[in-house]
Amino acid sequence: KIGYGTSFAGANVSVDYNKQQDGGSGKSIAVDFAPVDGAMVFVAQSDEYAGTNASTDQVTFGGTYTAGAVTAGIQRTSVDFSAADSDTDRTHIAASFAVNEDLSVSYGISTVEFEAGSKTDQEDSGFSASYTMGSLSLNASMNSSDNVGGTSGTDDEMKEIGLAFAF
C-alpha cells in the first residue's frame, strides 16, 4: 500500500494506491476544506478493480457546519458496481446538540436508493444520547431500518445502553 497526504491552500489532500493479493488494485483520492469557521466540505473518490464484473467505483461528498452547540451535516455517496442493476446511492443527514458540557443528543436519517427496479428504498433513522460525568459515561441509542437491503417489509430495530468507567 502506498499513500500520501498533504495540506496546501487550506485544503487537506490524500491519495492512496493498494495492490491486492488477488491481482486487483484500488486507488483513492480525498480532499477536505474548511472555507469558513465552523464549516467543512469534503469529496472523495475511489475505485477498486477486482476482475471482470467485480469492480467498484465510489464517490462521496458532503459537509458539516457547527454553530454554537449545534452541528449539522449532509453526505451523499454513490457506489457504481460493474454488475448491471447493482448501483446504490445514499443520502445521510444528521444533527447533534450539546445540551451542556455533560449531555449531548443526536439524530440522523438516511435513504439508500437501489438501481434495481425490484428493490425498495431503504430508510434508516437513529437517535442517541450521551451523558458524561467525570470518569463515568452513560450512552443510549435507538436505531431502525425499513426495507433492509432493498427488501420491502424487512425491518430491523436496535436499542442499546452502555455504561463505561475510565480509570
C-alpha positions, 0 to 999 in steps of 0.5 A: 500500500502506498499513500500520501497526504498533504495540506496546501491552500487550506485544503487537506489532500490524500491519495492512496494506491493498494495492490491486492493479493488477488491481482486487483488494485484500488486507488483513492483520492480525498480532499477536505476544506474548511472555507469558513469557521465552523464549516467543512466540505469534503469529496472523495473518490475511489475505485477498486478493480477486482476482475471482470464484473467485480469492480467498484467505483465510489464517490462521496461528498458532503459537509458539516457546519457547527454553530454554537452547540449545534452541528449539522451535516449532509453526505451523499455517496454513490457506489457504481458496481460493474454488475448491471442493476447493482448501483446504490446511492445514499443520502445521510443527514444528521444533527447533534446538540450539546445540551451542556458540557455533560449531555449531548443528543443526536439524530440522523436519517438516511435513504439508500436508493437501489438501481434495481427496479425490484428493490425498495428504498431503504430508510434508516433513522437513529437517535442517541444520547450521551451523558458524561460525568467525570470518569463515568459515561452513560450512552443510549441509542435507538436505531431502525431500518425499513426495507433492509437491503432493498427488501420491502417489509424487512425491518430491523430495530436496535436499542442499546445502553452502555455504561463505561468507567475510565480509570 
